[in-house]
C-alpha cells in the first residue's frame, strides 16, 4: 500500500522475479483508505493472514524547529496509520 500508483507500479516491477505482488493505493493516515484497502484484500483473497505496518515519516528537526503541519504528518502516518490498520485488520 502506498499513496501514489506510479511509485507502487515501479516497486512491483523492481520486485524479485516470480514475486506475486498486489499494490494498493491509499494513505495509511486516512481511516477510510485503510478500511477500503483491508476490505479489498479480504474480498480478493478471502482473508488477511499477515499485516506488516512498515510505514513511516521522519521530518528532521527539534521540537522547536518543527511546525504543526510537519508534526501532524508524522503522527498521522507513524501512529494513527498503525492504529487504523490494526483496528481494521
Biopython code that builds the backbone (N, CA, C, O; Angstrom):
import numpy as np
from Bio.PDB.StructureBuilder import StructureBuilder

atoms = [
    (1, "UNK", "N", (0.847, -1.165, 0.000)),
    (1, "UNK", "CA", (0.000, 0.000, 0.000)),
    (1, "UNK", "C", (0.894, 1.229, 0.000)),
    (1, "UNK", "O", (1.894, 1.297, 0.715)),
    (2, "UNK", "N", (0.514, 2.186, -0.810)),
    (2, "UNK", "CA", (1.243, 3.437, -0.871)),
    (2, "UNK", "C", (0.341, 4.532, -1.404)),
    (2, "UNK", "O", (-0.763, 4.264, -1.878)),
    (3, "UNK", "N", (0.810, 5.755, -1.325)),
    (3, "UNK", "CA", (-0.024, 6.899, -1.707)),
    (3, "UNK", "C", (-0.061, 7.164, -3.199)),
    (3, "UNK", "O", (-1.003, 7.791, -3.684)),
    (4, "UNK", "N", (0.938, 6.704, -3.944)),
    (4, "UNK", "CA", (0.966, 7.013, -5.374)),
    (4, "UNK", "C", (1.057, 5.746, -6.214)),
    (4, "UNK", "O", (1.889, 4.874, -5.964)),
    (5, "UNK", "N", (0.193, 5.663, -7.204)),
    (5, "UNK", "CA", (0.140, 4.482, -8.064)),
    (5, "UNK", "C", (1.444, 4.285, -8.831)),
    (5, "UNK", "O", (1.910, 3.155, -8.980)),
    (6, "UNK", "N", (2.031, 5.364, -9.315)),
    (6, "UNK", "CA", (3.270, 5.261, -10.093)),
    (6, "UNK", "C", (4.388, 4.635, -9.268)),
    (6, "UNK", "O", (5.108, 3.767, -9.763)),
    (7, "UNK", "N", (4.542, 5.061, -8.024)),
    (7, "UNK", "CA", (5.578, 4.506, -7.158)),
    (7, "UNK", "C", (5.313, 3.035, -6.872)),
    (7, "UNK", "O", (6.242, 2.227, -6.851)),
    (8, "UNK", "N", (4.061, 2.688, -6.656)),
    (8, "UNK", "CA", (3.722, 1.295, -6.401)),
    (8, "UNK", "C", (4.011, 0.413, -7.608)),
    (8, "UNK", "O", (4.537, -0.691, -7.465)),
    (9, "UNK", "N", (3.670, 0.897, -8.786)),
    (9, "UNK", "CA", (3.958, 0.129, -10.005)),
    (9, "UNK", "C", (5.458, -0.091, -10.174)),
    (9, "UNK", "O", (5.895, -1.190, -10.513)),
    (10, "UNK", "N", (6.242, 0.957, -9.938)),
    (10, "UNK", "CA", (7.696, 0.842, -10.056)),
    (10, "UNK", "C", (8.229, -0.170, -9.047)),
    (10, "UNK", "O", (9.082, -0.991, -9.386)),
    (11, "UNK", "N", (7.741, -0.119, -7.831)),
    (11, "UNK", "CA", (8.178, -1.058, -6.802)),
    (11, "UNK", "C", (7.851, -2.490, -7.199)),
    (11, "UNK", "O", (8.680, -3.386, -7.042)),
    (12, "UNK", "N", (6.649, -2.708, -7.709)),
    (12, "UNK", "CA", (6.250, -4.053, -8.140)),
    (12, "UNK", "C", (7.119, -4.539, -9.297)),
    (12, "UNK", "O", (7.487, -5.712, -9.347)),
    (13, "UNK", "N", (7.442, -3.656, -10.215)),
    (13, "UNK", "CA", (8.286, -4.030, -11.358)),
    (13, "UNK", "C", (9.703, -4.385, -10.923)),
    (13, "UNK", "O", (10.346, -5.248, -11.521)),
    (14, "UNK", "N", (10.182, -3.721, -9.891)),
    (14, "UNK", "CA", (11.537, -3.955, -9.403)),
    (14, "UNK", "C", (11.618, -5.095, -8.397)),
    (14, "UNK", "O", (12.697, -5.423, -7.904)),
    (15, "UNK", "N", (10.465, -5.701, -8.094)),
    (15, "UNK", "CA", (10.437, -6.807, -7.142)),
    (15, "UNK", "C", (11.140, -8.030, -7.694)),
    (15, "UNK", "O", (11.463, -8.085, -8.881)),
    (16, "UNK", "N", (11.375, -8.999, -6.848)),
    (16, "UNK", "CA", (12.082, -10.209, -7.285)),
    (16, "UNK", "C", (11.290, -10.971, -8.343)),
    (16, "UNK", "O", (10.059, -10.937, -8.361)),
    (17, "UNK", "N", (12.013, -11.657, -9.218)),
    (17, "UNK", "CA", (11.368, -12.473, -10.244)),
    (17, "UNK", "C", (10.461, -13.506, -9.594)),
    (17, "UNK", "O", (10.831, -14.166, -8.623)),
    (18, "UNK", "N", (9.271, -13.626, -10.152)),
    (18, "UNK", "CA", (8.318, -14.601, -9.645)),
    (18, "UNK", "C", (7.499, -14.126, -8.463)),
    (18, "UNK", "O", (6.623, -14.850, -7.989)),
    (19, "UNK", "N", (7.767, -12.918, -7.975)),
    (19, "UNK", "CA", (7.010, -12.402, -6.831)),
    (19, "UNK", "C", (5.580, -12.102, -7.263)),
    (19, "UNK", "O", (5.350, -11.598, -8.362)),
    (20, "UNK", "N", (4.644, -12.405, -6.416)),
    (20, "UNK", "CA", (3.230, -12.154, -6.672)),
    (20, "UNK", "C", (2.818, -10.948, -5.831)),
    (20, "UNK", "O", (2.352, -11.092, -4.701)),
    (21, "UNK", "N", (2.997, -9.760, -6.402)),
    (21, "UNK", "CA", (2.765, -8.521, -5.664)),
    (21, "UNK", "C", (1.447, -7.898, -6.101)),
    (21, "UNK", "O", (1.100, -7.913, -7.282)),
    (22, "UNK", "N", (0.723, -7.353, -5.138)),
    (22, "UNK", "CA", (-0.574, -6.726, -5.396)),
    (22, "UNK", "C", (-0.605, -5.338, -4.760)),
    (22, "UNK", "O", (-1.012, -5.198, -3.607)),
    (23, "UNK", "N", (-0.179, -4.313, -5.497)),
    (23, "UNK", "CA", (-0.155, -2.957, -4.933)),
    (23, "UNK", "C", (-1.562, -2.394, -4.732)),
    (23, "UNK", "O", (-2.461, -2.620, -5.542)),
    (24, "UNK", "N", (-1.727, -1.663, -3.644)),
    (24, "UNK", "CA", (-2.988, -0.993, -3.334)),
    (24, "UNK", "C", (-2.673, 0.472, -3.044)),
    (24, "UNK", "O", (-1.788, 0.776, -2.244)),
    (25, "UNK", "N", (-3.399, 1.376, -3.693)),
    (25, "UNK", "CA", (-3.203, 2.813, -3.482)),
    (25, "UNK", "C", (-4.035, 3.256, -2.285)),
    (25, "UNK", "O", (-5.224, 2.949, -2.193)),
    (26, "UNK", "N", (-3.404, 3.973, -1.378)),
    (26, "UNK", "CA", (-4.105, 4.520, -0.222)),
    (26, "UNK", "C", (-3.126, 5.194, 0.712)),
    (26, "UNK", "O", (-1.920, 4.961, 0.640)),
    (27, "UNK", "N", (-3.647, 6.021, 1.577)),
    (27, "UNK", "CA", (-2.851, 6.755, 2.564)),
    (27, "UNK", "C", (-3.141, 6.162, 3.939)),
    (27, "UNK", "O", (-4.289, 6.168, 4.381)),
    (28, "UNK", "N", (-2.121, 5.653, 4.616)),
    (28, "UNK", "CA", (-2.329, 4.998, 5.905)),
    (28, "UNK", "C", (-2.873, 5.937, 6.973)),
    (28, "UNK", "O", (-3.429, 5.475, 7.970)),
    (29, "UNK", "N", (-2.728, 7.220, 6.790)),
    (29, "UNK", "CA", (-3.230, 8.160, 7.795)),
    (29, "UNK", "C", (-4.713, 8.469, 7.610)),
    (29, "UNK", "O", (-5.282, 9.264, 8.358)),
    (30, "UNK", "N", (-5.336, 7.846, 6.618)),
    (30, "UNK", "CA", (-6.746, 8.075, 6.294)),
    (30, "UNK", "C", (-7.540, 6.816, 6.632)),
    (30, "UNK", "O", (-7.402, 5.800, 5.950)),
    (31, "UNK", "N", (-8.363, 6.870, 7.667)),
    (31, "UNK", "CA", (-9.123, 5.702, 8.113)),
    (31, "UNK", "C", (-9.977, 5.111, 6.993)),
    (31, "UNK", "O", (-10.056, 3.889, 6.861)),
    (32, "UNK", "N", (-10.608, 5.949, 6.195)),
    (32, "UNK", "CA", (-11.443, 5.444, 5.091)),
    (32, "UNK", "C", (-10.588, 4.689, 4.065)),
    (32, "UNK", "O", (-11.025, 3.673, 3.524)),
    (33, "UNK", "N", (-9.388, 5.174, 3.801)),
    (33, "UNK", "CA", (-8.494, 4.496, 2.857)),
    (33, "UNK", "C", (-8.046, 3.149, 3.407)),
    (33, "UNK", "O", (-8.026, 2.157, 2.678)),
    (34, "UNK", "N", (-7.688, 3.105, 4.679)),
    (34, "UNK", "CA", (-7.289, 1.841, 5.313)),
    (34, "UNK", "C", (-8.441, 0.847, 5.267)),
    (34, "UNK", "O", (-8.241, -0.321, 4.932)),
    (35, "UNK", "N", (-9.635, 1.298, 5.600)),
    (35, "UNK", "CA", (-10.810, 0.429, 5.578)),
    (35, "UNK", "C", (-11.041, -0.130, 4.178)),
    (35, "UNK", "O", (-11.305, -1.321, 4.019)),
    (36, "UNK", "N", (-10.942, 0.721, 3.171)),
    (36, "UNK", "CA", (-11.147, 0.283, 1.788)),
    (36, "UNK", "C", (-10.118, -0.752, 1.371)),
    (36, "UNK", "O", (-10.466, -1.739, 0.722)),
    (37, "UNK", "N", (-8.865, -0.549, 1.727)),
    (37, "UNK", "CA", (-7.816, -1.499, 1.363)),
    (37, "UNK", "C", (-8.024, -2.826, 2.093)),
    (37, "UNK", "O", (-7.950, -3.887, 1.474)),
    (38, "UNK", "N", (-8.279, -2.777, 3.375)),
    (38, "UNK", "CA", (-8.491, -4.020, 4.129)),
    (38, "UNK", "C", (-9.685, -4.800, 3.584)),
    (38, "UNK", "O", (-9.626, -6.022, 3.446)),
    (39, "UNK", "N", (-10.762, -4.089, 3.276)),
    (39, "UNK", "CA", (-11.930, -4.747, 2.690)),
    (39, "UNK", "C", (-11.608, -5.310, 1.311)),
    (39, "UNK", "O", (-12.054, -6.403, 0.961)),
    (40, "UNK", "N", (-10.835, -4.563, 0.530)),
    (40, "UNK", "CA", (-10.437, -5.031, -0.794)),
    (40, "UNK", "C", (-9.580, -6.284, -0.734)),
    (40, "UNK", "O", (-9.758, -7.201, -1.536)),
    (41, "UNK", "N", (-8.658, -6.327, 0.206)),
    (41, "UNK", "CA", (-7.813, -7.517, 0.386)),
    (41, "UNK", "C", (-8.672, -8.712, 0.789)),
    (41, "UNK", "O", (-8.530, -9.800, 0.231)),
    (42, "UNK", "N", (-9.561, -8.508, 1.756)),
    (42, "UNK", "CA", (-10.434, -9.604, 2.209)),
    (42, "UNK", "C", (-11.337, -10.088, 1.080)),
    (42, "UNK", "O", (-11.552, -11.291, 0.934)),
    (43, "UNK", "N", (-11.866, -9.167, 0.282)),
    (43, "UNK", "CA", (-12.716, -9.562, -0.846)),
    (43, "UNK", "C", (-11.929, -10.344, -1.887)),
    (43, "UNK", "O", (-12.416, -11.339, -2.424)),
    (44, "UNK", "N", (-10.721, -9.894, -2.169)),
    (44, "UNK", "CA", (-9.919, -10.532, -3.227)),
    (44, "UNK", "C", (-9.355, -11.882, -2.801)),
    (44, "UNK", "O", (-9.343, -12.829, -3.588)),
    (45, "UNK", "N", (-8.886, -11.974, -1.557)),
    (45, "UNK", "CA", (-8.185, -13.180, -1.118)),
    (45, "UNK", "C", (-8.947, -14.000, -0.083)),
    (45, "UNK", "O", (-8.499, -15.081, 0.300)),
    (46, "UNK", "N", (-10.080, -13.505, 0.368)),
    (46, "UNK", "CA", (-10.876, -14.249, 1.333)),
    (46, "UNK", "C", (-10.557, -13.950, 2.785)),
    (46, "UNK", "O", (-11.404, -14.134, 3.659)),
    (47, "UNK", "N", (-9.350, -13.492, 3.046)),
    (47, "UNK", "CA", (-8.951, -13.155, 4.417)),
    (47, "UNK", "C", (-7.588, -12.462, 4.387)),
    (47, "UNK", "O", (-6.922, -12.402, 3.353)),
    (48, "UNK", "N", (-7.202, -11.952, 5.529)),
    (48, "UNK", "CA", (-5.890, -11.328, 5.699)),
    (48, "UNK", "C", (-5.187, -12.070, 6.820)),
    (48, "UNK", "O", (-5.638, -12.044, 7.965)),
    (49, "UNK", "N", (-4.077, -12.734, 6.493)),
    (49, "UNK", "CA", (-3.358, -13.519, 7.490)),
    (49, "UNK", "C", (-2.201, -12.760, 8.139)),
    (49, "UNK", "O", (-1.898, -12.980, 9.312)),
    (50, "UNK", "N", (-1.559, -11.877, 7.391)),
    (50, "UNK", "CA", (-0.380, -11.178, 7.886)),
    (50, "UNK", "C", (-0.487, -9.699, 7.530)),
    (50, "UNK", "O", (-0.862, -9.344, 6.412)),
    (51, "UNK", "N", (-0.158, -8.856, 8.476)),
    (51, "UNK", "CA", (-0.145, -7.414, 8.240)),
    (51, "UNK", "C", (1.196, -6.871, 8.723)),
    (51, "UNK", "O", (1.554, -7.033, 9.889)),
    (52, "UNK", "N", (1.924, -6.236, 7.835)),
    (52, "UNK", "CA", (3.199, -5.615, 8.187)),
    (52, "UNK", "C", (3.004, -4.107, 8.123)),
    (52, "UNK", "O", (2.791, -3.548, 7.047)),
    (53, "UNK", "N", (3.077, -3.457, 9.262)),
    (53, "UNK", "CA", (2.990, -1.997, 9.322)),
    (53, "UNK", "C", (4.395, -1.442, 9.168)),
    (53, "UNK", "O", (5.168, -1.399, 10.125)),
    (54, "UNK", "N", (4.715, -1.020, 7.957)),
    (54, "UNK", "CA", (6.065, -0.573, 7.673)),
    (54, "UNK", "C", (6.081, 0.866, 7.157)),
    (54, "UNK", "O", (7.014, 1.275, 6.466)),
    (55, "UNK", "N", (5.060, 1.616, 7.492)),
    (55, "UNK", "CA", (5.032, 3.000, 7.050)),
    (55, "UNK", "C", (5.766, 3.877, 8.045)),
    (55, "UNK", "O", (5.926, 3.516, 9.211)),
    (56, "UNK", "N", (6.202, 5.013, 7.583)),
    (56, "UNK", "CA", (6.854, 5.933, 8.492)),
    (56, "UNK", "C", (7.294, 7.206, 7.799)),
    (56, "UNK", "O", (7.668, 7.205, 6.627)),
    (57, "UNK", "N", (7.241, 8.278, 8.545)),
    (57, "UNK", "CA", (7.691, 9.582, 8.066)),
    (57, "UNK", "C", (8.590, 10.175, 9.142)),
    (57, "UNK", "O", (8.242, 10.169, 10.323)),
    (58, "UNK", "N", (9.736, 10.683, 8.735)),
    (58, "UNK", "CA", (10.633, 11.376, 9.657)),
    (58, "UNK", "C", (10.961, 12.739, 9.071)),
    (58, "UNK", "O", (11.529, 12.841, 7.983)),
    (59, "UNK", "N", (10.607, 13.762, 9.786)),
    (59, "UNK", "CA", (10.926, 15.127, 9.374)),
    (59, "UNK", "C", (11.953, 15.650, 10.373)),
    (59, "UNK", "O", (11.644, 15.844, 11.549)),
    (60, "UNK", "N", (13.173, 15.876, 9.899)),
    (60, "UNK", "CA", (14.244, 16.260, 10.818)),
    (60, "UNK", "C", (13.970, 17.591, 11.522)),
    (60, "UNK", "O", (13.349, 18.499, 10.970)),
    (61, "UNK", "N", (14.440, 17.666, 12.720)),
    (61, "UNK", "CA", (14.335, 18.907, 13.478)),
    (61, "UNK", "C", (13.991, 18.638, 14.918)),
    (61, "UNK", "O", (13.510, 17.561, 15.268)),
    (62, "UNK", "N", (14.241, 19.625, 15.747)),
    (62, "UNK", "CA", (13.887, 19.525, 17.157)),
    (62, "UNK", "C", (12.459, 20.026, 17.339)),
    (62, "UNK", "O", (11.862, 20.576, 16.413)),
    (63, "UNK", "N", (11.930, 19.836, 18.514)),
    (63, "UNK", "CA", (10.554, 20.240, 18.795)),
    (63, "UNK", "C", (10.313, 21.706, 18.462)),
    (63, "UNK", "O", (9.256, 22.060, 17.939)),
    (64, "UNK", "N", (11.278, 22.551, 18.760)),
    (64, "UNK", "CA", (11.086, 23.974, 18.491)),
    (64, "UNK", "C", (11.323, 24.346, 17.019)),
    (64, "UNK", "O", (11.092, 25.491, 16.632)),
    (65, "UNK", "N", (11.776, 23.401, 16.207)),
    (65, "UNK", "CA", (12.009, 23.672, 14.785)),
    (65, "UNK", "C", (10.904, 23.128, 13.882)),
    (65, "UNK", "O", (10.769, 23.578, 12.744)),
    (66, "UNK", "N", (10.124, 22.186, 14.358)),
    (66, "UNK", "CA", (9.103, 21.532, 13.517)),
    (66, "UNK", "C", (7.780, 22.273, 13.668)),
    (66, "UNK", "O", (7.337, 22.571, 14.777)),
    (67, "UNK", "N", (7.163, 22.563, 12.527)),
    (67, "UNK", "CA", (5.862, 23.239, 12.580)),
    (67, "UNK", "C", (4.744, 22.216, 12.798)),
    (67, "UNK", "O", (4.964, 21.008, 12.709)),
    (68, "UNK", "N", (3.557, 22.716, 13.080)),
    (68, "UNK", "CA", (2.427, 21.859, 13.413)),
    (68, "UNK", "C", (2.048, 20.927, 12.259)),
    (68, "UNK", "O", (1.704, 19.770, 12.501)),
    (69, "UNK", "N", (2.100, 21.399, 11.025)),
    (69, "UNK", "CA", (1.765, 20.541, 9.881)),
    (69, "UNK", "C", (2.736, 19.368, 9.768)),
    (69, "UNK", "O", (2.318, 18.244, 9.492)),
    (70, "UNK", "N", (4.008, 19.617, 9.976)),
    (70, "UNK", "CA", (5.003, 18.544, 9.931)),
    (70, "UNK", "C", (4.776, 17.550, 11.062)),
    (70, "UNK", "O", (4.859, 16.338, 10.863)),
    (71, "UNK", "N", (4.491, 18.068, 12.237)),
    (71, "UNK", "CA", (4.207, 17.203, 13.381)),
    (71, "UNK", "C", (2.996, 16.317, 13.098)),
    (71, "UNK", "O", (3.046, 15.111, 13.340)),
    (72, "UNK", "N", (1.918, 16.893, 12.593)),
    (72, "UNK", "CA", (0.698, 16.123, 12.303)),
    (72, "UNK", "C", (0.955, 15.084, 11.214)),
    (72, "UNK", "O", (0.410, 13.982, 11.277)),
    (73, "UNK", "N", (1.773, 15.415, 10.218)),
    (73, "UNK", "CA", (2.109, 14.449, 9.169)),
    (73, "UNK", "C", (2.800, 13.239, 9.787)),
    (73, "UNK", "O", (2.446, 12.098, 9.487)),
    (74, "UNK", "N", (3.781, 13.484, 10.646)),
    (74, "UNK", "CA", (4.488, 12.370, 11.282)),
    (74, "UNK", "C", (3.562, 11.546, 12.170)),
    (74, "UNK", "O", (3.567, 10.317, 12.102)),
    (75, "UNK", "N", (2.774, 12.212, 12.993)),
    (75, "UNK", "CA", (1.912, 11.493, 13.924)),
    (75, "UNK", "C", (0.797, 10.741, 13.203)),
    (75, "UNK", "O", (0.478, 9.611, 13.573)),
    (76, "UNK", "N", (0.204, 11.348, 12.188)),
    (76, "UNK", "CA", (-0.898, 10.677, 11.493)),
    (76, "UNK", "C", (-0.409, 9.462, 10.709)),
    (76, "UNK", "O", (-1.145, 8.488, 10.554)),
    (77, "UNK", "N", (0.817, 9.513, 10.219)),
    (77, "UNK", "CA", (1.379, 8.369, 9.500)),
    (77, "UNK", "C", (1.935, 7.336, 10.470)),
    (77, "UNK", "O", (1.591, 6.157, 10.382)),
    (78, "UNK", "N", (2.781, 7.758, 11.382)),
    (78, "UNK", "CA", (3.520, 6.836, 12.235)),
    (78, "UNK", "C", (2.688, 6.238, 13.360)),
    (78, "UNK", "O", (2.968, 5.123, 13.800)),
    (79, "UNK", "N", (1.685, 6.942, 13.831)),
    (79, "UNK", "CA", (0.878, 6.452, 14.957)),
    (79, "UNK", "C", (-0.536, 6.108, 14.496)),
    (79, "UNK", "O", (-0.984, 4.972, 14.652)),
    (80, "UNK", "N", (-1.232, 7.083, 13.931)),
    (80, "UNK", "CA", (-2.610, 6.830, 13.509)),
    (80, "UNK", "C", (-2.671, 5.711, 12.473)),
    (80, "UNK", "O", (-3.552, 4.854, 12.537)),
    (81, "UNK", "N", (-1.742, 5.714, 11.522)),
    (81, "UNK", "CA", (-1.749, 4.699, 10.473)),
    (81, "UNK", "C", (-1.625, 3.293, 11.025)),
    (81, "UNK", "O", (-2.314, 2.384, 10.561)),
    (82, "UNK", "N", (-0.761, 3.099, 12.003)),
    (82, "UNK", "CA", (-0.610, 1.781, 12.628)),
    (82, "UNK", "C", (-1.896, 1.402, 13.351)),
    (82, "UNK", "O", (-2.376, 0.276, 13.213)),
    (83, "UNK", "N", (-2.451, 2.319, 14.112)),
    (83, "UNK", "CA", (-3.690, 2.049, 14.844)),
    (83, "UNK", "C", (-4.828, 1.720, 13.890)),
    (83, "UNK", "O", (-5.555, 0.750, 14.106)),
    (84, "UNK", "N", (-4.993, 2.523, 12.829)),
    (84, "UNK", "CA", (-6.075, 2.294, 11.870)),
    (84, "UNK", "C", (-5.947, 0.926, 11.214)),
    (84, "UNK", "O", (-6.940, 0.215, 11.063)),
    (85, "UNK", "N", (-4.734, 0.554, 10.822)),
    (85, "UNK", "CA", (-4.541, -0.743, 10.160)),
    (85, "UNK", "C", (-4.889, -1.898, 11.075)),
    (85, "UNK", "O", (-5.549, -2.847, 10.650)),
    (86, "UNK", "N", (-4.462, -1.835, 12.312)),
    (86, "UNK", "CA", (-4.741, -2.937, 13.231)),
    (86, "UNK", "C", (-6.206, -2.994, 13.625)),
    (86, "UNK", "O", (-6.726, -4.086, 13.851)),
    (87, "UNK", "N", (-6.884, -1.875, 13.716)),
    (87, "UNK", "CA", (-8.302, -1.923, 14.082)),
    (87, "UNK", "C", (-9.153, -2.419, 12.925)),
    (87, "UNK", "O", (-10.251, -2.935, 13.136)),
    (88, "UNK", "N", (-8.652, -2.265, 11.695)),
    (88, "UNK", "CA", (-9.402, -2.698, 10.520)),
    (88, "UNK", "C", (-9.015, -4.101, 10.068)),
    (88, "UNK", "O", (-9.733, -4.709, 9.275)),
    (89, "UNK", "N", (-7.886, -4.628, 10.560)),
    (89, "UNK", "CA", (-7.396, -5.946, 10.106)),
    (89, "UNK", "C", (-8.249, -7.070, 10.616)),
    (89, "UNK", "O", (-7.973, -8.234, 10.326)),
]
sb = StructureBuilder()
sb.init_structure("model")
sb.init_model(0)
sb.init_chain("A")
sb.init_seg("    ")
for serial, (resi, resn, name, xyz) in enumerate(atoms, 1):
    if name == "N":
        sb.init_residue(resn, " ", resi, " ")
    sb.init_atom(name, np.array(xyz, "f"), 0.0, 1.0, " ", f" {name:<3s}", serial, name[0])
structure = sb.get_structure()
